[in-house]
Amino acid sequence: MNRTAVMNSNPPASGPAASLLGDVWRRLARHRQAAVLPVLFVGAVATFALLAPGFLSADNLFNVSRQSVYLLIVALAQLVVLIGGGLDLSVGTVVALTSVVGATVMTLVAQAFPDSPWLAIGAGCAAGMAVGALVGLVNGLGTALLRIPSFMMTLGMSSVVFGLTLLVSGGVPIQGLPPAFAETFGFGRLAGVPVPSLVALVVVAAIYGLLEWTRFGRHLYATGGNARAAELSGVRTTRVTVTAFAIAGALASLAGLLLTARLDTGESNIGASLPLESIAACVIAGVSLAGGAGRTIAVVLGTLLIVLVQNGMNLMQVGAYAQTIAIGSILILAMALARR
């Protein structure tokens, strides 16, 4: 009896406020993976708004949207592969190979048909997209048929593709592209919107529709989630994997062509940072490295976060080496916060 009285006389350890805080904390813990990107995004914007002069100006934000185009397209390529349970480390060298091959074909056709610049542009773009899709196809076949882990397959192909890039270009920039190529796809505008940004919007819509509304998208999620179970359910996982890598290669080529138009020259040394940055954009956006999870719009926001960080550090006059450290740190932080 005395013990009961003593227990009843003690006040409760937690009141309504503490209970509410505990409930909020438990909800955040359960949904922390979804909360990582908004928290990092708001934190980055607040930090650079205070420290970087002109960060929130309309001109700078417009510049950020334009700069994000190339990484965004490559990040969407990485998204398709990651959802299927793979990883593509060759996207950077595919961008470089596309730039060199596309520029070479354009210059050759332009010299042969000087009065038909759009013929040269079309031939160069077709050649660039073809080599990118071919590299992706080889990656997919090696991963799906030869059972080589995608990490090793794409790492090896990255070295092969970089060698081909140097072989084609001789290590020097390729110039002499038709002026209309850079004027349209590098600096052109349509209704006041940069053409590269419009291309990126079309790619975002296409990948969103592909993943959310098509049978291939459902099969891709199933393959990445559990390949064996997907096979038993009738999914042709080999075809799905090969197609995913081919799509990734074609998207990386598209980014390479847009970068070539921006630079107005074919370059063999572009795209080196894109594998890390594209993976970071996907991981920050909650895409699972184990496969089977990831959303297009989240990757768009993850890409914008990385470009915002780079832009803010540029305004603060932070060096390129420190920026690489910052991107890697953000990737580690996102993984730590989103761990299950």
C-alpha positions as a Markdown table, in Angstrom:
| # | Residue | x | y | z |
|---|---|---|---|---|
| 1 | Met | 0.0 | 0.0 | 0.0 |
| 2 | Asn | 2.7 | 2.4 | 0.9 |
| 3 | Arg | 4.6 | 1.6 | -2.3 |
| 4 | Thr | 1.5 | 2.3 | -4.4 |
| 5 | Ala | 1.0 | 5.6 | -2.6 |
| 6 | Val | 4.6 | 6.7 | -3.2 |
| 7 | Met | 4.3 | 5.8 | -6.9 |
| 8 | Asn | 1.1 | 7.7 | -7.2 |
| 9 | Ser | 2.5 | 10.8 | -5.5 |
| 10 | Asn | 5.4 | 11.1 | -8.0 |
| 11 | Pro | 4.6 | 13.4 | -10.9 |
| 12 | Pro | 4.7 | 11.9 | -14.4 |
| 13 | Ala | 8.2 | 11.8 | -16.0 |
| 14 | Ser | 6.9 | 13.6 | -19.1 |
| 15 | Gly | 4.2 | 16.1 | -19.6 |
| 16 | Pro | 2.1 | 17.0 | -22.7 |
| 17 | Ala | 4.9 | 19.1 | -24.2 |
| 18 | Ala | 7.5 | 16.4 | -23.8 |
| 19 | Ser | 5.1 | 13.9 | -25.3 |
| 20 | Leu | 4.5 | 16.1 | -28.3 |
| 21 | Leu | 8.2 | 16.5 | -28.8 |
| 22 | Gly | 8.7 | 12.8 | -28.5 |
| 23 | Asp | 6.0 | 12.1 | -31.1 |
| 24 | Val | 7.6 | 14.6 | -33.5 |
| 25 | Trp | 11.0 | 13.1 | -33.0 |
| 26 | Arg | 9.7 | 9.6 | -33.7 |
| 27 | Arg | 8.0 | 10.8 | -36.9 |
| 28 | Leu | 11.2 | 12.4 | -38.1 |
| 29 | Ala | 13.2 | 9.3 | -37.3 |
| 30 | Arg | 10.7 | 7.2 | -39.3 |
| 31 | His | 10.8 | 9.5 | -42.2 |
| 32 | Arg | 14.3 | 10.8 | -42.0 |
| 33 | Gln | 15.2 | 9.6 | -45.4 |
| 34 | Ala | 12.5 | 11.8 | -47.0 |
| 35 | Ala | 13.6 | 14.7 | -44.8 |
| 36 | Val | 17.3 | 14.7 | -45.7 |
| 37 | Leu | 16.9 | 16.6 | -49.0 |
| 38 | Pro | 14.6 | 19.4 | -47.7 |
| 39 | Val | 16.9 | 19.9 | -44.7 |
| 40 | Leu | 20.0 | 20.1 | -46.8 |
| 41 | Phe | 18.4 | 22.3 | -49.4 |
| 42 | Val | 17.1 | 24.8 | -46.9 |
| 43 | Gly | 20.4 | 24.8 | -45.0 |
| 44 | Ala | 22.4 | 25.4 | -48.2 |
| 45 | Val | 20.1 | 28.3 | -49.3 |
| 46 | Ala | 20.1 | 29.9 | -45.9 |
| 47 | Thr | 23.9 | 29.6 | -45.6 |
| 48 | Phe | 24.8 | 31.1 | -49.0 |
| 49 | Ala | 22.1 | 33.8 | -48.7 |
| 50 | Leu | 24.0 | 35.0 | -45.7 |
| 51 | Leu | 27.5 | 34.5 | -46.8 |
| 52 | Ala | 27.5 | 34.8 | -50.7 |
| 53 | Pro | 26.7 | 38.2 | -52.1 |
| 54 | Gly | 24.0 | 38.2 | -54.8 |
| 55 | Phe | 23.2 | 34.6 | -54.2 |
| 56 | Leu | 19.4 | 35.1 | -54.2 |
| 57 | Ser | 19.4 | 37.6 | -57.1 |
| 58 | Ala | 17.3 | 36.8 | -60.1 |
| 59 | Asp | 20.3 | 36.8 | -62.4 |
| 60 | Asn | 22.1 | 34.3 | -60.3 |
| 61 | Leu | 19.2 | 32.0 | -59.8 |
| 62 | Phe | 18.7 | 32.0 | -63.6 |
| 63 | Asn | 22.4 | 31.2 | -64.0 |
| 64 | Val | 22.0 | 28.3 | -61.6 |
| 65 | Ser | 19.1 | 26.8 | -63.6 |
| 66 | Arg | 21.2 | 27.0 | -66.7 |
| 67 | Gln | 24.2 | 25.5 | -65.1 |
| 68 | Ser | 22.2 | 22.6 | -63.7 |
| 69 | Val | 21.1 | 21.3 | -67.1 |
| 70 | Tyr | 24.1 | 19.1 | -67.9 |
| 71 | Leu | 24.4 | 17.5 | -64.4 |
| 72 | Leu | 20.6 | 17.0 | -64.3 |
| 73 | Ile | 20.6 | 15.0 | -67.5 |
| 74 | Val | 23.5 | 12.8 | -66.4 |
| 75 | Ala | 21.9 | 12.4 | -62.9 |
| 76 | Leu | 18.7 | 11.1 | -64.6 |
| 77 | Ala | 20.8 | 8.7 | -66.5 |
| 78 | Gln | 22.3 | 7.5 | -63.3 |
| 79 | Leu | 18.8 | 7.3 | -61.7 |
| 80 | Val | 17.6 | 4.8 | -64.4 |
| 81 | Val | 20.6 | 2.5 | -63.8 |
| 82 | Leu | 20.4 | 2.8 | -60.0 |
| 83 | Ile | 16.7 | 1.9 | -59.8 |
| 84 | Gly | 17.6 | -1.3 | -61.7 |
| 85 | Gly | 20.2 | -2.2 | -59.2 |
| 86 | Gly | 23.2 | -1.1 | -61.1 |
| 87 | Leu | 25.8 | 1.8 | -61.1 |
| 88 | Asp | 27.3 | 3.6 | -64.0 |
| 89 | Leu | 30.8 | 5.0 | -63.6 |
| 90 | Ser | 31.3 | 5.6 | -67.3 |
| 91 | Val | 28.9 | 8.5 | -67.8 |
| 92 | Gly | 31.7 | 11.1 | -67.6 |
| 93 | Thr | 33.8 | 9.5 | -70.3 |
| 94 | Val | 30.7 | 9.0 | -72.4 |
| 95 | Val | 30.1 | 12.7 | -72.3 |
| 96 | Ala | 33.7 | 13.3 | -73.4 |
| 97 | Leu | 33.6 | 10.7 | -76.2 |
| 98 | Thr | 30.3 | 12.1 | -77.5 |
| 99 | Ser | 31.8 | 15.6 | -77.5 |
| 100 | Val | 34.8 | 14.4 | -79.5 |
| 101 | Val | 32.9 | 12.1 | -81.9 |
| 102 | Gly | 30.0 | 14.6 | -82.5 |
| 103 | Ala | 32.4 | 17.5 | -83.1 |
| 104 | Thr | 34.6 | 15.4 | -85.5 |
| 105 | Val | 31.6 | 14.3 | -87.6 |
| 106 | Met | 30.2 | 17.9 | -87.7 |
| 107 | Thr | 33.4 | 19.4 | -88.9 |
| 108 | Leu | 33.9 | 16.7 | -91.6 |
| 109 | Val | 30.4 | 17.0 | -92.9 |
| 110 | Ala | 30.5 | 20.8 | -92.7 |
| 111 | Gln | 33.7 | 20.8 | -94.8 |
| 112 | Ala | 32.1 | 18.4 | -97.4 |
| 113 | Phe | 28.8 | 20.4 | -97.5 |
| 114 | Pro | 29.5 | 24.0 | -96.4 |
| 115 | Asp | 26.1 | 25.2 | -97.5 |
| 116 | Ser | 24.2 | 22.7 | -95.3 |
| 117 | Pro | 25.1 | 23.4 | -91.7 |
| 118 | Trp | 22.1 | 21.6 | -90.3 |
| 119 | Leu | 23.1 | 18.5 | -92.2 |
| 120 | Ala | 26.4 | 18.6 | -90.4 |
| 121 | Ile | 24.7 | 19.2 | -87.0 |
| 122 | Gly | 22.2 | 16.4 | -87.5 |
| 123 | Ala | 25.0 | 14.0 | -88.5 |
| 124 | Gly | 27.2 | 14.9 | -85.6 |
| 125 | Cys | 24.3 | 14.6 | -83.1 |
| 126 | Ala | 23.3 | 11.3 | -84.5 |
| 127 | Ala | 26.9 | 10.0 | -84.3 |
| 128 | Gly | 27.3 | 11.2 | -80.7 |
| 129 | Met | 24.0 | 9.7 | -79.5 |
| 130 | Ala | 24.9 | 6.4 | -81.3 |
| 131 | Val | 28.3 | 6.0 | -79.6 |
| 132 | Gly | 26.7 | 6.8 | -76.2 |
| 133 | Ala | 23.9 | 4.3 | -76.6 |
| 134 | Leu | 26.5 | 1.7 | -77.8 |
| 135 | Val | 28.6 | 2.2 | -74.7 |
| 136 | Gly | 25.5 | 1.8 | -72.6 |
| 137 | Leu | 24.6 | -1.3 | -74.5 |
| 138 | Val | 28.0 | -2.9 | -73.9 |
| 139 | Asn | 27.7 | -2.0 | -70.2 |
| 140 | Gly | 24.3 | -3.6 | -70.0 |
| 141 | Leu | 25.4 | -6.8 | -71.8 |
| 142 | Gly | 28.4 | -7.2 | -69.6 |
| 143 | Thr | 26.4 | -6.7 | -66.5 |
| 144 | Ala | 23.3 | -8.8 | -67.4 |
| 145 | Leu | 24.8 | -11.6 | -69.5 |
| 146 | Leu | 28.4 | -11.9 | -68.3 |
| 147 | Arg | 27.3 | -11.2 | -64.7 |
| 148 | Ile | 30.1 | -8.7 | -64.2 |
| 149 | Pro | 29.2 | -6.4 | -61.3 |
| 150 | Ser | 28.1 | -3.0 | -62.7 |
| 151 | Phe | 30.7 | -1.2 | -60.7 |
| 152 | Met | 33.6 | -3.1 | -62.3 |
| 153 | Met | 32.0 | -3.3 | -65.7 |
| 154 | Thr | 31.5 | 0.5 | -66.0 |
| 155 | Leu | 34.8 | 1.2 | -64.4 |
| 156 | Gly | 36.5 | -0.8 | -67.0 |
| 157 | Met | 34.5 | 0.7 | -69.8 |
| 158 | Ser | 35.3 | 4.2 | -68.4 |
| 159 | Ser | 39.0 | 3.5 | -69.1 |
| 160 | Val | 38.3 | 2.0 | -72.5 |
| 161 | Val | 36.1 | 4.9 | -73.5 |
| 162 | Phe | 38.6 | 7.5 | -72.3 |
| 163 | Gly | 41.3 | 5.8 | -74.4 |
| 164 | Leu | 39.0 | 5.9 | -77.4 |
| 165 | Thr | 38.3 | 9.6 | -76.8 |
| 166 | Leu | 42.0 | 10.4 | -76.8 |
| 167 | Leu | 42.6 | 8.3 | -79.8 |
| 168 | Val | 39.9 | 10.1 | -81.8 |
| 169 | Ser | 40.8 | 13.6 | -80.7 |
| 170 | Gly | 44.6 | 13.2 | -80.4 |
| 171 | Gly | 44.2 | 15.0 | -77.0 |
| 172 | Val | 43.5 | 18.4 | -78.7 |
| 173 | Pro | 40.2 | 20.3 | -78.9 |
| 174 | Ile | 38.2 | 19.9 | -82.1 |
| 175 | Gln | 37.1 | 23.1 | -83.6 |
| 176 | Gly | 35.3 | 24.3 | -86.7 |
| 177 | Leu | 31.8 | 23.4 | -85.7 |
| 178 | Pro | 28.9 | 25.0 | -87.6 |
| 179 | Pro | 28.1 | 28.3 | -85.8 |
| 180 | Ala | 24.4 | 27.4 | -85.8 |
| 181 | Phe | 25.1 | 24.6 | -83.4 |
| 182 | Ala | 26.4 | 26.8 | -80.6 |
| 183 | Glu | 24.0 | 29.6 | -81.4 |
| 184 | Thr | 21.0 | 27.3 | -81.0 |
| 185 | Phe | 21.9 | 24.6 | -78.5 |
| 186 | Gly | 24.5 | 26.5 | -76.5 |
| 187 | Phe | 23.2 | 30.0 | -76.2 |
| 188 | Gly | 19.8 | 30.0 | -78.0 |
| 189 | Arg | 16.6 | 31.0 | -76.3 |
| 190 | Leu | 12.9 | 30.1 | -77.1 |
| 191 | Ala | 10.3 | 32.4 | -75.6 |
| 192 | Gly | 13.1 | 33.7 | -73.3 |
| 193 | Val | 14.0 | 30.3 | -72.0 |
| 194 | Pro | 17.5 | 28.9 | -72.8 |
| 195 | Val | 17.2 | 26.0 | -75.2 |
| 196 | Pro | 19.3 | 23.7 | -73.0 |
| 197 | Ser | 16.9 | 24.2 | -70.2 |
| 198 | Leu | 14.0 | 23.3 | -72.4 |
| 199 | Val | 15.8 | 20.2 | -73.5 |
| 200 | Ala | 16.3 | 19.3 | -69.8 |
| 201 | Leu | 12.6 | 19.8 | -69.1 |
| 202 | Val | 11.7 | 17.5 | -71.9 |
| 203 | Val | 14.1 | 14.9 | -70.5 |
| 204 | Val | 12.7 | 15.2 | -67.0 |
| 205 | Ala | 9.1 | 14.7 | -68.4 |
| 206 | Ala | 10.2 | 11.8 | -70.5 |
| 207 | Ile | 12.0 | 10.0 | -67.6 |
| 208 | Tyr | 9.2 | 10.7 | -65.2 |
| 209 | Gly | 6.7 | 9.2 | -67.6 |
| 210 | Leu | 8.9 | 6.2 | -68.4 |
| 211 | Leu | 9.4 | 5.3 | -64.7 |
| 212 | Glu | 5.9 | 6.1 | -63.4 |
| 213 | Trp | 3.5 | 5.2 | -66.2 |
| 214 | Thr | 5.1 | 2.4 | -68.3 |
| 215 | Arg | 5.5 | -1.3 | -68.0 |
| 216 | Phe | 9.3 | -0.9 | -68.4 |
| 217 | Gly | 9.3 | 1.4 | -65.4 |
| 218 | Arg | 7.4 | -1.1 | -63.2 |
| 219 | His | 9.7 | -3.9 | -64.4 |
| 220 | Leu | 12.8 | -1.7 | -63.7 |
| 221 | Tyr | 11.7 | -1.1 | -60.1 |
| 222 | Ala | 10.9 | -4.8 | -59.7 |
| 223 | Thr | 14.3 | -5.8 | -61.1 |
| 224 | Gly | 16.2 | -3.5 | -58.8 |
| 225 | Gly | 14.1 | -4.5 | -55.8 |
| 226 | Asn | 14.5 | -8.2 | -56.2 |
| 227 | Ala | 15.8 | -9.6 | -59.5 |
| 228 | Arg | 15.1 | -13.2 | -58.6 |
| 229 | Ala | 11.5 | -12.5 | -57.6 |
| 230 | Ala | 11.0 | -10.4 | -60.7 |
| 231 | Glu | 12.2 | -13.2 | -62.9 |
| 232 | Leu | 9.8 | -15.6 | -61.2 |
| 233 | Ser | 7.0 | -13.1 | -61.9 |
| 234 | Gly | 7.8 | -13.1 | -65.6 |
| 235 | Val | 10.0 | -10.0 | -65.9 |
| 236 | Arg | 12.7 | -10.3 | -68.5 |
| 237 | Thr | 15.4 | -8.8 | -66.2 |
| 238 | Thr | 18.2 | -9.2 | -68.7 |
| 239 | Arg | 16.4 | -7.1 | -71.2 |
| 240 | Val | 15.4 | -4.5 | -68.6 |
| 241 | Thr | 19.0 | -4.1 | -67.4 |
| 242 | Val | 20.4 | -3.8 | -70.9 |
| 243 | Thr | 17.8 | -1.3 | -71.8 |
| 244 | Ala | 18.4 | 0.8 | -68.7 |
| 245 | Phe | 22.2 | 1.0 | -69.4 |
| 246 | Ala | 21.5 | 1.9 | -73.1 |
| 247 | Ile | 19.1 | 4.7 | -72.0 |
| 248 | Ala | 21.8 | 6.0 | -69.5 |
| 249 | Gly | 24.4 | 6.0 | -72.3 |
| 250 | Ala | 22.1 | 7.9 | -74.6 |
| 251 | Leu | 21.2 | 10.5 | -71.9 |
| 252 | Ala | 24.9 | 11.0 | -71.1 |
| 253 | Ser | 25.5 | 11.6 | -74.8 |
| 254 | Leu | 22.8 | 14.2 | -74.9 |
| 255 | Ala | 24.5 | 16.0 | -72.1 |
| 256 | Gly | 27.8 | 15.8 | -74.0 |
| 257 | Leu | 26.3 | 17.3 | -77.1 |
| 258 | Leu | 24.8 | 20.2 | -75.1 |
| 259 | Leu | 28.1 | 20.8 | -73.4 |
| 260 | Thr | 29.9 | 20.7 | -76.7 |
| 261 | Ala | 27.4 | 23.4 | -78.0 |
| 262 | Arg | 28.1 | 25.5 | -74.9 |
| 263 | Leu | 31.9 | 25.2 | -75.4 |
| 264 | Asp | 31.7 | 25.4 | -79.2 |
| 265 | Thr | 34.4 | 22.8 | -79.4 |
| 266 | Gly | 34.9 | 19.1 | -78.9 |
| 267 | Glu | 36.8 | 18.4 | -75.7 |
| 268 | Ser | 38.3 | 15.2 | -74.4 |
| 269 | Asn | 38.7 | 16.4 | -70.8 |
| 270 | Ile | 35.1 | 17.3 | -69.9 |
| 271 | Gly | 32.8 | 15.3 | -67.7 |
| 272 | Ala | 35.4 | 14.0 | -65.2 |
| 273 | Ser | 33.4 | 15.0 | -62.2 |
| 274 | Leu | 30.0 | 13.9 | -63.5 |
| 275 | Pro | 30.1 | 10.3 | -62.1 |
| 276 | Leu | 30.6 | 11.5 | -58.5 |
| 277 | Glu | 28.2 | 14.4 | -58.8 |
| 278 | Ser | 25.5 | 12.3 | -60.5 |
| 279 | Ile | 25.7 | 9.6 | -57.8 |
| 280 | Ala | 25.7 | 12.3 | -55.1 |
| 281 | Ala | 22.6 | 13.9 | -56.7 |
| 282 | Cys | 20.8 | 10.6 | -56.7 |
| 283 | Val | 21.8 | 9.5 | -53.2 |
| 284 | Ile | 20.9 | 12.9 | -51.7 |
| 285 | Ala | 17.5 | 12.5 | -53.4 |
| 286 | Gly | 16.9 | 9.2 | -51.6 |
| 287 | Val | 17.7 | 6.8 | -54.4 |
| 288 | Ser | 18.8 | 3.5 | -53.0 |
| 289 | Leu | 22.2 | 2.2 | -54.1 |
| 290 | Ala | 20.7 | -1.3 | -53.6 |
| 291 | Gly | 18.1 | -0.6 | -56.3 |
| 292 | Gly | 14.4 | -0.5 | -56.5 |
| 293 | Ala | 13.8 | 3.0 | -55.1 |
| 294 | Gly | 14.1 | 6.5 | -56.4 |
| 295 | Arg | 12.0 | 9.3 | -57.9 |
| 296 | Thr | 12.6 | 11.7 | -60.8 |
| 297 | Ile | 11.5 | 14.9 | -59.1 |
| 298 | Ala | 13.6 | 14.2 | -56.1 |
| 299 | Val | 16.7 | 13.8 | -58.3 |
| 300 | Val | 15.9 | 17.2 | -59.9 |
| 301 | Leu | 16.0 | 18.7 | -56.4 |
| 302 | Gly | 19.2 | 16.9 | -55.5 |
| 303 | Thr | 20.8 | 18.2 | -58.7 |
| 304 | Leu | 19.8 | 21.7 | -57.9 |
| 305 | Leu | 21.2 | 21.4 | -54.4 |
| 306 | Ile | 24.6 | 20.4 | -55.7 |
| 307 | Val | 24.6 | 23.2 | -58.3 |
| 308 | Leu | 23.5 | 25.7 | -55.7 |
| 309 | Val | 26.4 | 24.6 | -53.4 |
| 310 | Gln | 28.9 | 25.0 | -56.3 |
| 311 | Asn | 27.4 | 28.3 | -57.3 |
| 312 | Gly | 27.4 | 29.6 | -53.7 |
| 313 | Met | 31.1 | 28.6 | -53.2 |
| 314 | Asn | 32.0 | 30.3 | -56.5 |
| 315 | Leu | 30.4 | 33.5 | -55.3 |
| 316 | Met | 32.4 | 33.2 | -52.1 |
| 317 | Gln | 35.5 | 32.6 | -54.3 |
| 318 | Val | 36.1 | 29.1 | -52.9 |
| 319 | Gly | 38.6 | 27.0 | -55.0 |
| 320 | Ala | 37.6 | 24.1 | -57.2 |
| 321 | Tyr | 39.5 | 21.6 | -55.0 |
| 322 | Ala | 37.5 | 22.7 | -51.9 |
| 323 | Gln | 34.3 | 22.4 | -53.9 |
| 324 | Thr | 35.1 | 18.8 | -54.6 |
| 325 | Ile | 35.6 | 18.2 | -50.9 |
| 326 | Ala | 32.3 | 19.9 | -50.1 |
| 327 | Ile | 30.4 | 17.7 | -52.6 |
| 328 | Gly | 31.9 | 14.6 | -51.2 |
| 329 | Ser | 31.1 | 15.7 | -47.6 |
| 330 | Ile | 27.5 | 16.4 | -48.6 |
| 331 | Leu | 27.3 | 12.8 | -50.0 |
| 332 | Ile | 28.6 | 11.3 | -46.8 |
| 333 | Leu | 26.3 | 13.5 | -44.7 |
| 334 | Ala | 23.3 | 12.5 | -46.8 |
| 335 | Met | 24.2 | 8.8 | -46.5 |
| 336 | Ala | 24.6 | 9.1 | -42.7 |
| 337 | Leu | 21.3 | 10.9 | -42.2 |
| 338 | Ala | 19.3 | 8.6 | -44.5 |
| 339 | Arg | 20.6 | 5.3 | -43.2 |
| 340 | Arg | 17.9 | 2.9 | -42.3 |
